[in-house]
Amino acid sequence: MILKVASGTLYDVVSNVFKTMANIDVLATAEAAPVSLPVAALVGISGEDTRMVMIIRMDEGLALKVAGAMLGEEFPAWCPSVEDVVAELANIVAGNLKPHLKQGLALSLPTVVHGPNFEIRAPRLSVAQSETFTSLGKIMVVVLAREG
């Protein structure tokens, strides 16, 4: 069974979270995502027979702007406050996706990765869904990957 959500549902969840938390608009796009985005937040989603991860990847500039909007201050560079905001956004998006996937799922604590050159490799996971969005002129990608 491939667990994923309807494209419109994924857009609605991501858009609503960013609008509610940071008053920032998110748009779906057919634009190709860059090969590398320097910020990633991962949240595990698991249940009795389900192992998944939700990943949000974005440009550092977008992370700084979203953190500034949420916390009411300007962030000129990456710092623990920005990392906390990115983690919280991923946690809220995953939490809002969870009821659309399957009952009885639990979330892990979010993990944030930041840097110029990294790959996320999970040999036992395959991408079930990947959608690209734009916000404040920057690209953001949301991925659902499932074991099996």
Rosetta constraint file for C-alpha pairs under 8 A:
AtomPair CA 2 CA 128 HARMONIC 6.31 0.50
AtomPair CA 2 CA 146 HARMONIC 7.30 0.50
AtomPair CA 3 CA 101 HARMONIC 6.15 0.50
AtomPair CA 3 CA 102 HARMONIC 7.99 0.50
AtomPair CA 3 CA 128 HARMONIC 6.75 0.50
AtomPair CA 3 CA 146 HARMONIC 7.20 0.50
AtomPair CA 4 CA 101 HARMONIC 6.32 0.50
AtomPair CA 4 CA 128 HARMONIC 6.21 0.50
AtomPair CA 4 CA 129 HARMONIC 6.25 0.50
AtomPair CA 4 CA 144 HARMONIC 6.99 0.50
AtomPair CA 5 CA 9 HARMONIC 6.27 0.50
AtomPair CA 5 CA 10 HARMONIC 6.29 0.50
AtomPair CA 5 CA 97 HARMONIC 7.75 0.50
AtomPair CA 5 CA 100 HARMONIC 6.25 0.50
AtomPair CA 5 CA 101 HARMONIC 6.39 0.50
AtomPair CA 6 CA 10 HARMONIC 6.37 0.50
AtomPair CA 7 CA 11 HARMONIC 6.27 0.50
AtomPair CA 7 CA 131 HARMONIC 7.89 0.50
AtomPair CA 8 CA 12 HARMONIC 6.01 0.50
AtomPair CA 9 CA 13 HARMONIC 6.10 0.50
AtomPair CA 10 CA 14 HARMONIC 6.19 0.50
AtomPair CA 10 CA 97 HARMONIC 7.28 0.50
AtomPair CA 11 CA 15 HARMONIC 5.81 0.50
AtomPair CA 11 CA 27 HARMONIC 7.82 0.50
AtomPair CA 11 CA 28 HARMONIC 6.67 0.50
AtomPair CA 12 CA 16 HARMONIC 5.83 0.50
AtomPair CA 13 CA 17 HARMONIC 6.11 0.50
AtomPair CA 13 CA 93 HARMONIC 6.46 0.50
AtomPair CA 13 CA 96 HARMONIC 6.40 0.50
AtomPair CA 13 CA 97 HARMONIC 6.84 0.50
AtomPair CA 14 CA 18 HARMONIC 6.29 0.50
AtomPair CA 14 CA 26 HARMONIC 7.40 0.50
AtomPair CA 14 CA 93 HARMONIC 6.14 0.50
AtomPair CA 15 CA 19 HARMONIC 6.03 0.50
AtomPair CA 15 CA 25 HARMONIC 6.52 0.50
AtomPair CA 15 CA 26 HARMONIC 5.15 0.50
AtomPair CA 15 CA 27 HARMONIC 7.29 0.50
AtomPair CA 16 CA 20 HARMONIC 5.82 0.50
AtomPair CA 17 CA 21 HARMONIC 5.82 0.50
AtomPair CA 17 CA 89 HARMONIC 7.34 0.50
AtomPair CA 17 CA 92 HARMONIC 7.08 0.50
AtomPair CA 17 CA 93 HARMONIC 6.50 0.50
AtomPair CA 18 CA 22 HARMONIC 5.46 0.50
AtomPair CA 18 CA 23 HARMONIC 6.36 0.50
AtomPair CA 18 CA 24 HARMONIC 5.53 0.50
AtomPair CA 18 CA 25 HARMONIC 6.66 0.50
AtomPair CA 18 CA 26 HARMONIC 7.02 0.50
AtomPair CA 18 CA 89 HARMONIC 7.74 0.50
AtomPair CA 19 CA 23 HARMONIC 4.14 0.50
AtomPair CA 19 CA 24 HARMONIC 4.82 0.50
AtomPair CA 19 CA 25 HARMONIC 5.74 0.50
AtomPair CA 19 CA 26 HARMONIC 7.73 0.50
AtomPair CA 20 CA 24 HARMONIC 7.96 0.50
AtomPair CA 21 CA 70 HARMONIC 6.18 0.50
AtomPair CA 22 CA 66 HARMONIC 6.15 0.50
AtomPair CA 22 CA 67 HARMONIC 7.77 0.50
AtomPair CA 22 CA 69 HARMONIC 5.17 0.50
AtomPair CA 22 CA 70 HARMONIC 4.64 0.50
AtomPair CA 23 CA 69 HARMONIC 7.25 0.50
AtomPair CA 23 CA 70 HARMONIC 7.97 0.50
AtomPair CA 24 CA 66 HARMONIC 7.44 0.50
AtomPair CA 24 CA 69 HARMONIC 7.90 0.50
AtomPair CA 24 CA 135 HARMONIC 7.31 0.50
AtomPair CA 24 CA 136 HARMONIC 7.72 0.50
AtomPair CA 25 CA 135 HARMONIC 6.08 0.50
AtomPair CA 25 CA 136 HARMONIC 7.53 0.50
AtomPair CA 26 CA 133 HARMONIC 6.47 0.50
AtomPair CA 26 CA 134 HARMONIC 5.73 0.50
AtomPair CA 26 CA 135 HARMONIC 4.72 0.50
AtomPair CA 26 CA 136 HARMONIC 7.86 0.50
AtomPair CA 27 CA 133 HARMONIC 5.40 0.50
AtomPair CA 27 CA 134 HARMONIC 5.25 0.50
AtomPair CA 27 CA 135 HARMONIC 6.42 0.50
AtomPair CA 28 CA 131 HARMONIC 7.81 0.50
AtomPair CA 28 CA 132 HARMONIC 6.27 0.50
AtomPair CA 28 CA 133 HARMONIC 4.39 0.50
AtomPair CA 28 CA 134 HARMONIC 6.40 0.50
AtomPair CA 29 CA 132 HARMONIC 5.83 0.50
AtomPair CA 29 CA 133 HARMONIC 5.20 0.50
AtomPair CA 29 CA 134 HARMONIC 6.51 0.50
AtomPair CA 30 CA 132 HARMONIC 6.87 0.50
AtomPair CA 31 CA 132 HARMONIC 7.17 0.50
AtomPair CA 32 CA 132 HARMONIC 7.44 0.50
AtomPair CA 33 CA 132 HARMONIC 6.50 0.50
AtomPair CA 33 CA 139 HARMONIC 6.66 0.50
AtomPair CA 33 CA 140 HARMONIC 7.58 0.50
AtomPair CA 33 CA 141 HARMONIC 7.00 0.50
AtomPair CA 34 CA 139 HARMONIC 7.90 0.50
AtomPair CA 36 CA 116 HARMONIC 7.96 0.50
AtomPair CA 36 CA 117 HARMONIC 7.26 0.50
AtomPair CA 36 CA 118 HARMONIC 7.85 0.50
AtomPair CA 37 CA 57 HARMONIC 6.01 0.50
AtomPair CA 37 CA 58 HARMONIC 5.44 0.50
AtomPair CA 37 CA 59 HARMONIC 5.44 0.50
AtomPair CA 37 CA 60 HARMONIC 7.86 0.50
AtomPair CA 37 CA 116 HARMONIC 7.72 0.50
AtomPair CA 38 CA 57 HARMONIC 7.43 0.50
AtomPair CA 38 CA 58 HARMONIC 6.65 0.50
AtomPair CA 38 CA 59 HARMONIC 5.88 0.50
AtomPair CA 38 CA 60 HARMONIC 6.18 0.50
AtomPair CA 38 CA 113 HARMONIC 7.87 0.50
AtomPair CA 38 CA 114 HARMONIC 5.54 0.50
AtomPair CA 38 CA 115 HARMONIC 5.09 0.50
AtomPair CA 38 CA 116 HARMONIC 5.18 0.50
AtomPair CA 38 CA 117 HARMONIC 7.05 0.50
AtomPair CA 38 CA 118 HARMONIC 7.67 0.50
AtomPair CA 39 CA 57 HARMONIC 5.51 0.50
AtomPair CA 39 CA 58 HARMONIC 5.28 0.50
AtomPair CA 39 CA 59 HARMONIC 6.14 0.50
AtomPair CA 39 CA 60 HARMONIC 6.00 0.50
AtomPair CA 39 CA 63 HARMONIC 7.70 0.50
AtomPair CA 39 CA 112 HARMONIC 7.30 0.50
AtomPair CA 39 CA 113 HARMONIC 5.85 0.50
AtomPair CA 39 CA 114 HARMONIC 4.64 0.50
AtomPair CA 39 CA 115 HARMONIC 6.72 0.50
AtomPair CA 40 CA 55 HARMONIC 6.59 0.50
AtomPair CA 40 CA 56 HARMONIC 5.53 0.50
AtomPair CA 40 CA 57 HARMONIC 4.32 0.50
AtomPair CA 40 CA 58 HARMONIC 6.51 0.50
AtomPair CA 40 CA 112 HARMONIC 5.66 0.50
AtomPair CA 40 CA 113 HARMONIC 5.13 0.50
AtomPair CA 40 CA 114 HARMONIC 6.50 0.50
AtomPair CA 41 CA 55 HARMONIC 5.58 0.50
AtomPair CA 41 CA 56 HARMONIC 5.26 0.50
AtomPair CA 41 CA 57 HARMONIC 6.56 0.50
AtomPair CA 41 CA 86 HARMONIC 6.63 0.50
AtomPair CA 41 CA 87 HARMONIC 6.01 0.50
AtomPair CA 41 CA 90 HARMONIC 6.03 0.50
AtomPair CA 41 CA 110 HARMONIC 6.55 0.50
AtomPair CA 41 CA 111 HARMONIC 5.53 0.50
AtomPair CA 41 CA 112 HARMONIC 4.35 0.50
AtomPair CA 41 CA 113 HARMONIC 6.32 0.50
AtomPair CA 42 CA 53 HARMONIC 6.52 0.50
AtomPair CA 42 CA 54 HARMONIC 5.66 0.50
AtomPair CA 42 CA 55 HARMONIC 4.50 0.50
AtomPair CA 42 CA 56 HARMONIC 6.63 0.50
AtomPair CA 42 CA 87 HARMONIC 7.98 0.50
AtomPair CA 42 CA 90 HARMONIC 6.88 0.50
AtomPair CA 42 CA 110 HARMONIC 5.54 0.50
AtomPair CA 42 CA 111 HARMONIC 5.15 0.50
AtomPair CA 42 CA 112 HARMONIC 6.42 0.50
AtomPair CA 43 CA 53 HARMONIC 5.57 0.50
AtomPair CA 43 CA 54 HARMONIC 5.30 0.50
AtomPair CA 43 CA 55 HARMONIC 6.61 0.50
AtomPair CA 43 CA 90 HARMONIC 6.75 0.50
AtomPair CA 43 CA 91 HARMONIC 6.50 0.50
AtomPair CA 43 CA 94 HARMONIC 6.79 0.50
AtomPair CA 43 CA 107 HARMONIC 6.59 0.50
AtomPair CA 43 CA 108 HARMONIC 5.70 0.50
AtomPair CA 43 CA 109 HARMONIC 6.33 0.50
AtomPair CA 43 CA 110 HARMONIC 4.71 0.50
AtomPair CA 43 CA 111 HARMONIC 6.57 0.50
AtomPair CA 44 CA 51 HARMONIC 7.47 0.50
AtomPair CA 44 CA 52 HARMONIC 5.80 0.50
AtomPair CA 44 CA 53 HARMONIC 4.34 0.50
AtomPair CA 44 CA 54 HARMONIC 6.41 0.50
AtomPair CA 44 CA 107 HARMONIC 5.57 0.50
AtomPair CA 44 CA 108 HARMONIC 4.87 0.50
AtomPair CA 44 CA 109 HARMONIC 7.45 0.50
AtomPair CA 44 CA 110 HARMONIC 7.53 0.50
AtomPair CA 45 CA 50 HARMONIC 7.75 0.50
AtomPair CA 45 CA 51 HARMONIC 6.14 0.50
AtomPair CA 45 CA 52 HARMONIC 4.93 0.50
AtomPair CA 45 CA 53 HARMONIC 5.57 0.50
AtomPair CA 45 CA 54 HARMONIC 7.28 0.50
AtomPair CA 45 CA 94 HARMONIC 7.79 0.50
AtomPair CA 45 CA 98 HARMONIC 7.71 0.50
AtomPair CA 45 CA 105 HARMONIC 6.33 0.50
AtomPair CA 45 CA 106 HARMONIC 5.66 0.50
AtomPair CA 45 CA 107 HARMONIC 4.72 0.50
AtomPair CA 45 CA 108 HARMONIC 6.46 0.50
AtomPair CA 46 CA 50 HARMONIC 5.17 0.50
AtomPair CA 46 CA 51 HARMONIC 4.57 0.50
AtomPair CA 46 CA 52 HARMONIC 5.99 0.50
AtomPair CA 46 CA 105 HARMONIC 5.25 0.50
AtomPair CA 46 CA 106 HARMONIC 5.39 0.50
AtomPair CA 46 CA 107 HARMONIC 6.58 0.50
AtomPair CA 47 CA 51 HARMONIC 6.69 0.50
AtomPair CA 47 CA 104 HARMONIC 6.00 0.50
AtomPair CA 47 CA 105 HARMONIC 4.54 0.50
AtomPair CA 47 CA 106 HARMONIC 6.22 0.50
AtomPair CA 48 CA 104 HARMONIC 7.75 0.50
AtomPair CA 48 CA 105 HARMONIC 7.86 0.50
AtomPair CA 50 CA 105 HARMONIC 7.89 0.50
AtomPair CA 50 CA 146 HARMONIC 7.69 0.50
AtomPair CA 50 CA 147 HARMONIC 7.35 0.50
AtomPair CA 51 CA 146 HARMONIC 5.93 0.50
AtomPair CA 51 CA 147 HARMONIC 5.43 0.50
AtomPair CA 52 CA 125 HARMONIC 7.51 0.50
AtomPair CA 52 CA 144 HARMONIC 7.00 0.50
AtomPair CA 52 CA 145 HARMONIC 5.50 0.50
AtomPair CA 52 CA 146 HARMONIC 4.29 0.50
AtomPair CA 52 CA 147 HARMONIC 6.08 0.50
AtomPair CA 53 CA 143 HARMONIC 7.98 0.50
AtomPair CA 53 CA 144 HARMONIC 5.88 0.50
AtomPair CA 53 CA 145 HARMONIC 5.37 0.50
AtomPair CA 53 CA 146 HARMONIC 6.60 0.50
AtomPair CA 54 CA 90 HARMONIC 7.97 0.50
AtomPair CA 54 CA 94 HARMONIC 6.54 0.50
AtomPair CA 54 CA 142 HARMONIC 7.14 0.50
AtomPair CA 54 CA 143 HARMONIC 5.63 0.50
AtomPair CA 54 CA 144 HARMONIC 4.67 0.50
AtomPair CA 54 CA 145 HARMONIC 6.54 0.50
AtomPair CA 55 CA 90 HARMONIC 7.55 0.50
AtomPair CA 55 CA 141 HARMONIC 7.92 0.50
AtomPair CA 55 CA 142 HARMONIC 5.66 0.50
AtomPair CA 55 CA 143 HARMONIC 5.06 0.50
AtomPair CA 55 CA 144 HARMONIC 6.55 0.50
AtomPair CA 56 CA 90 HARMONIC 6.58 0.50
AtomPair CA 56 CA 140 HARMONIC 7.06 0.50
AtomPair CA 56 CA 141 HARMONIC 5.72 0.50
AtomPair CA 56 CA 142 HARMONIC 4.59 0.50
AtomPair CA 56 CA 143 HARMONIC 6.51 0.50
AtomPair CA 57 CA 140 HARMONIC 5.63 0.50
AtomPair CA 57 CA 141 HARMONIC 5.17 0.50
AtomPair CA 57 CA 142 HARMONIC 6.52 0.50
AtomPair CA 58 CA 62 HARMONIC 6.68 0.50
AtomPair CA 58 CA 63 HARMONIC 6.96 0.50
AtomPair CA 58 CA 138 HARMONIC 7.77 0.50
AtomPair CA 58 CA 139 HARMONIC 6.26 0.50
AtomPair CA 58 CA 140 HARMONIC 4.48 0.50
AtomPair CA 58 CA 141 HARMONIC 6.53 0.50
AtomPair CA 59 CA 63 HARMONIC 6.56 0.50
AtomPair CA 59 CA 138 HARMONIC 6.64 0.50
AtomPair CA 59 CA 139 HARMONIC 6.70 0.50
AtomPair CA 59 CA 140 HARMONIC 7.00 0.50
AtomPair CA 60 CA 64 HARMONIC 6.22 0.50
AtomPair CA 60 CA 78 HARMONIC 7.70 0.50
AtomPair CA 61 CA 65 HARMONIC 6.27 0.50
AtomPair CA 61 CA 138 HARMONIC 7.87 0.50
AtomPair CA 62 CA 66 HARMONIC 6.05 0.50
AtomPair CA 62 CA 135 HARMONIC 7.48 0.50
AtomPair CA 62 CA 136 HARMONIC 7.07 0.50
AtomPair CA 62 CA 138 HARMONIC 6.32 0.50
AtomPair CA 63 CA 67 HARMONIC 6.06 0.50
AtomPair CA 63 CA 82 HARMONIC 6.75 0.50
AtomPair CA 63 CA 86 HARMONIC 6.68 0.50
AtomPair CA 64 CA 68 HARMONIC 6.11 0.50
AtomPair CA 64 CA 74 HARMONIC 7.79 0.50
AtomPair CA 64 CA 75 HARMONIC 5.69 0.50
AtomPair CA 64 CA 76 HARMONIC 7.13 0.50
AtomPair CA 64 CA 77 HARMONIC 7.11 0.50
AtomPair CA 64 CA 78 HARMONIC 7.00 0.50
AtomPair CA 64 CA 82 HARMONIC 6.26 0.50
AtomPair CA 65 CA 69 HARMONIC 6.14 0.50
AtomPair CA 65 CA 74 HARMONIC 7.57 0.50
AtomPair CA 65 CA 75 HARMONIC 7.37 0.50
AtomPair CA 66 CA 70 HARMONIC 6.13 0.50
AtomPair CA 66 CA 85 HARMONIC 7.84 0.50
AtomPair CA 67 CA 71 HARMONIC 5.94 0.50
AtomPair CA 67 CA 75 HARMONIC 7.41 0.50
AtomPair CA 67 CA 81 HARMONIC 7.43 0.50
AtomPair CA 67 CA 82 HARMONIC 5.38 0.50
AtomPair CA 67 CA 85 HARMONIC 5.65 0.50
AtomPair CA 67 CA 86 HARMONIC 7.47 0.50
AtomPair CA 68 CA 72 HARMONIC 5.38 0.50
AtomPair CA 68 CA 73 HARMONIC 4.83 0.50
AtomPair CA 68 CA 74 HARMONIC 4.92 0.50
AtomPair CA 68 CA 75 HARMONIC 5.98 0.50
AtomPair CA 69 CA 73 HARMONIC 7.00 0.50
AtomPair CA 70 CA 85 HARMONIC 7.73 0.50
AtomPair CA 75 CA 79 HARMONIC 7.98 0.50
AtomPair CA 75 CA 82 HARMONIC 7.67 0.50
AtomPair CA 78 CA 82 HARMONIC 6.17 0.50
AtomPair CA 78 CA 83 HARMONIC 7.48 0.50
AtomPair CA 79 CA 83 HARMONIC 6.42 0.50
AtomPair CA 80 CA 84 HARMONIC 6.11 0.50
AtomPair CA 81 CA 85 HARMONIC 6.33 0.50
AtomPair CA 82 CA 86 HARMONIC 6.27 0.50
AtomPair CA 83 CA 87 HARMONIC 6.18 0.50
AtomPair CA 83 CA 112 HARMONIC 6.75 0.50
AtomPair CA 84 CA 88 HARMONIC 6.10 0.50
AtomPair CA 85 CA 89 HARMONIC 6.10 0.50
AtomPair CA 86 CA 90 HARMONIC 6.28 0.50
AtomPair CA 86 CA 112 HARMONIC 7.26 0.50
AtomPair CA 87 CA 91 HARMONIC 6.17 0.50
AtomPair CA 87 CA 110 HARMONIC 5.48 0.50
AtomPair CA 87 CA 111 HARMONIC 6.59 0.50
AtomPair CA 87 CA 112 HARMONIC 6.13 0.50
AtomPair CA 88 CA 92 HARMONIC 6.14 0.50
AtomPair CA 88 CA 110 HARMONIC 7.51 0.50
AtomPair CA 89 CA 93 HARMONIC 6.09 0.50
AtomPair CA 90 CA 94 HARMONIC 6.05 0.50
AtomPair CA 90 CA 110 HARMONIC 6.85 0.50
AtomPair CA 91 CA 95 HARMONIC 6.02 0.50
AtomPair CA 91 CA 107 HARMONIC 7.99 0.50
AtomPair CA 91 CA 109 HARMONIC 7.50 0.50
AtomPair CA 91 CA 110 HARMONIC 6.09 0.50
AtomPair CA 92 CA 96 HARMONIC 6.11 0.50
AtomPair CA 93 CA 97 HARMONIC 6.18 0.50
AtomPair CA 94 CA 98 HARMONIC 6.03 0.50
AtomPair CA 94 CA 107 HARMONIC 7.53 0.50
AtomPair CA 95 CA 99 HARMONIC 7.73 0.50
AtomPair CA 95 CA 107 HARMONIC 7.26 0.50
AtomPair CA 96 CA 100 HARMONIC 7.87 0.50
AtomPair CA 97 CA 101 HARMONIC 6.68 0.50
AtomPair CA 98 CA 102 HARMONIC 6.77 0.50
AtomPair CA 98 CA 103 HARMONIC 7.81 0.50
AtomPair CA 98 CA 105 HARMONIC 6.78 0.50
AtomPair CA 99 CA 103 HARMONIC 6.41 0.50
AtomPair CA 124 CA 147 HARMONIC 5.48 0.50
AtomPair CA 124 CA 148 HARMONIC 6.40 0.50
AtomPair CA 125 CA 145 HARMONIC 5.78 0.50
AtomPair CA 125 CA 146 HARMONIC 5.07 0.50
AtomPair CA 125 CA 147 HARMONIC 4.28 0.50
AtomPair CA 125 CA 148 HARMONIC 6.30 0.50
AtomPair CA 126 CA 145 HARMONIC 5.22 0.50
AtomPair CA 126 CA 146 HARMONIC 5.47 0.50
AtomPair CA 126 CA 147 HARMONIC 6.29 0.50
AtomPair CA 126 CA 148 HARMONIC 6.95 0.50
AtomPair CA 127 CA 143 HARMONIC 7.00 0.50
AtomPair CA 127 CA 144 HARMONIC 6.04 0.50
AtomPair CA 127 CA 145 HARMONIC 4.13 0.50
AtomPair CA 127 CA 146 HARMONIC 6.38 0.50
AtomPair CA 128 CA 143 HARMONIC 7.72 0.50
AtomPair CA 128 CA 144 HARMONIC 5.62 0.50
AtomPair CA 128 CA 145 HARMONIC 5.10 0.50
AtomPair CA 128 CA 146 HARMONIC 6.23 0.50
AtomPair CA 129 CA 143 HARMONIC 5.66 0.50
AtomPair CA 129 CA 144 HARMONIC 5.10 0.50
AtomPair CA 129 CA 145 HARMONIC 6.80 0.50
AtomPair CA 130 CA 141 HARMONIC 6.92 0.50
AtomPair CA 130 CA 142 HARMONIC 5.71 0.50
AtomPair CA 130 CA 143 HARMONIC 4.30 0.50
AtomPair CA 130 CA 144 HARMONIC 6.36 0.50
AtomPair CA 131 CA 141 HARMONIC 5.73 0.50
AtomPair CA 131 CA 142 HARMONIC 5.47 0.50
AtomPair CA 131 CA 143 HARMONIC 6.55 0.50
AtomPair CA 132 CA 139 HARMONIC 7.00 0.50
AtomPair CA 132 CA 140 HARMONIC 5.84 0.50
AtomPair CA 132 CA 141 HARMONIC 4.47 0.50
AtomPair CA 132 CA 142 HARMONIC 6.50 0.50
AtomPair CA 133 CA 139 HARMONIC 5.85 0.50
AtomPair CA 133 CA 140 HARMONIC 5.13 0.50
AtomPair CA 133 CA 141 HARMONIC 6.08 0.50
AtomPair CA 133 CA 142 HARMONIC 7.99 0.50
AtomPair CA 134 CA 138 HARMONIC 5.33 0.50
AtomPair CA 134 CA 139 HARMONIC 4.60 0.50
AtomPair CA 134 CA 140 HARMONIC 5.86 0.50
AtomPair CA 135 CA 139 HARMONIC 6.59 0.50
AtomPair CA 135 CA 140 HARMONIC 7.36 0.50
